[in-house]
């Protein structure tokens, strides 16, 4: 009877043995994922270390070399703009045409590029007329029309044509937006 009450060796069940296959699988997947992230970080840092420094690139750009001379020869059609041909306009704040939603307005700073045969006194005398024309064109536009790149390009052409319609000497060749904000 005493031998019956004597405890024998304790046997563990397979579930509590500490060798859960799901846990082992998750640990292996985690180790592989961490290794992959570490590899890609190492590759990125290696690429960044081999990238040339900005100051080095600027020095190479300033120093004449055969490669840059060849590159300059390939750029045949570089546009030269004379300062005398640029007419700076004051800032515009114009209400846009009422669309759906709240009232919107545009703030615009622009510079007009005039043709070589343009006369500065005419443009200075017509500056109020030029500003009025631009304001009138902008008043007809909705914000949705101007938010797209094509809308801004079309606006340039429309303003250019409107101004050229009343100029006597010279013409507007291009319009450069310095700032363009729609609120």
C-alpha positions in Angstrom: 0.0 0.0 0.0 2.8 2.3 0.7 4.2 1.7 -2.6 0.9 2.6 -4.3 1.0 6.1 -2.8 4.6 6.7 -3.7 4.8 9.1 -6.4 6.6 8.0 -9.5 8.5 10.0 -12.1 6.3 12.8 -13.5 5.7 12.5 -17.2 5.1 15.7 -19.2 2.5 15.9 -21.8 3.6 16.6 -25.4 1.8 20.0 -25.4 3.8 21.3 -22.5 7.2 20.1 -23.6 8.2 23.6 -24.9 8.5 22.5 -28.5 5.4 24.1 -29.9 5.7 23.9 -33.8 3.7 27.1 -34.4 6.0 29.1 -32.1 9.1 27.7 -33.8 7.7 28.5 -37.3 6.9 32.1 -36.2 10.4 32.5 -34.8 12.0 31.3 -38.1 9.8 33.7 -40.1 10.7 36.6 -37.8 14.4 35.8 -38.1 14.2 35.6 -41.9 12.3 38.9 -42.1 14.8 40.7 -39.9 17.6 39.4 -42.0 16.0 40.6 -45.2 15.5 44.1 -43.7 19.1 44.2 -42.5 20.3 43.1 -46.0 18.4 45.9 -47.8 19.5 48.5 -45.2 23.1 47.4 -45.8 22.6 47.7 -49.6 21.0 51.2 -49.3 23.9 52.4 -47.0 26.4 51.0 -49.5 24.7 52.9 -52.4 24.6 56.1 -50.3 28.3 55.8 -49.5 29.2 55.5 -53.2 27.1 58.4 -54.2 29.2 61.5 -55.1 29.1 64.5 -52.8 27.2 67.6 -53.9 30.3 69.8 -53.5 32.3 67.4 -55.6 29.6 67.6 -58.4 29.6 71.4 -58.3 33.4 71.5 -58.6 33.3 69.2 -61.6 30.6 71.4 -63.1 32.7 74.5 -62.7 35.9 73.0 -64.0 36.2 72.8 -67.8 36.6 69.3 -69.1 36.3 67.5 -72.4 33.1 65.8 -71.4 31.4 69.1 -70.5 32.7 70.6 -73.7 30.9 67.9 -75.6 27.8 68.4 -73.6 27.8 72.1 -74.3 28.1 71.3 -78.0 25.0 69.2 -77.8 23.0 72.0 -76.3 22.5 74.1 -79.4 19.1 75.6 -78.7 19.6 77.3 -75.3 17.2 80.3 -75.1 18.9 83.6 -74.3 16.6 86.1 -72.5 17.8 89.7 -72.2 16.9 91.6 -69.1 15.6 94.4 -71.3 13.0 92.1 -72.8 11.4 91.2 -69.5 8.6 93.3 -68.1 7.8 92.5 -64.4 4.2 93.0 -63.3 3.1 93.7 -59.8 1.3 91.0 -57.8 -2.3 90.2 -58.7 -5.0 89.1 -56.3 -8.1 88.4 -58.4 -11.5 86.8 -57.6 -12.1 83.7 -59.8 -15.4 82.9 -61.5 -17.9 81.5 -59.0 -18.1 77.7 -59.2 -19.5 75.3 -56.8 -18.4 75.9 -53.3 -16.8 78.9 -51.6 -15.5 82.0 -53.3 -12.0 81.4 -54.6 -9.2 83.8 -55.7 -5.8 83.6 -57.3 -2.6 85.3 -56.3 -0.3 85.7 -59.3 3.2 87.2 -59.9 4.2 87.2 -63.5 6.9 88.4 -65.9 6.2 89.1 -69.6 8.9 88.3 -72.1 8.7 90.8 -74.9 10.0 90.5 -78.5 13.3 92.2 -79.5 11.5 94.9 -81.4 9.4 95.9 -78.4 9.7 99.4 -77.1 9.8 99.9 -73.4 7.9 103.3 -73.3 4.9 101.6 -75.0 4.8 98.9 -72.4 5.2 101.3 -69.5 2.4 103.4 -70.9 0.2 100.4 -71.4 1.0 98.7 -68.1 -2.5 99.6 -66.6 -4.1 98.2 -69.8 -2.0 95.0 -69.6 -2.9 94.6 -65.9 -6.6 95.2 -66.6 -6.5 92.6 -69.4 -4.9 90.0 -67.2 -7.5 90.7 -64.4 -10.3 90.4 -66.9 -9.0 87.0 -68.2 -8.5 85.7 -64.6 -12.0 86.7 -63.6 -13.5 84.4 -66.2 -11.6 81.3 -64.9 -12.7 78.8 -62.3 -10.3 77.2 -59.8 -10.8 73.8 -61.4 -9.6 75.2 -64.7 -6.4 76.6 -63.3 -5.4 73.7 -61.0 -4.3 71.6 -64.0 -1.0 72.1 -65.9 -2.9 72.4 -69.1 -5.1 75.1 -67.6 -2.1 77.2 -66.6 -0.6 76.8 -70.1 -3.9 77.7 -71.7 -4.1 80.7 -69.4 -0.6 81.9 -70.6 -1.7 81.6 -74.3 -5.0 83.4 -73.6 -3.3 86.3 -71.7 -0.6 86.5 -74.4 -3.2 86.7 -77.2 -5.3 89.3 -75.3 -2.3 91.6 -74.7 -0.9 91.2 -78.3 -4.3 92.3 -79.7 -3.7 95.9 -78.6 0.1 96.3 -78.8 1.5 98.4 -81.7 5.2 97.9 -81.4 6.5 94.4 -80.4 4.6 91.6 -78.8 4.5 89.3 -75.8 6.4 86.1 -76.6 6.0 84.3 -73.3 4.7 84.7 -69.8 6.6 83.4 -66.8 4.8 82.7 -63.6 6.9 83.6 -60.6 4.2 82.6 -58.1 0.8 81.1 -58.6 -1.5 80.4 -55.7 -5.2 79.6 -55.6 -7.1 79.9 -52.4 
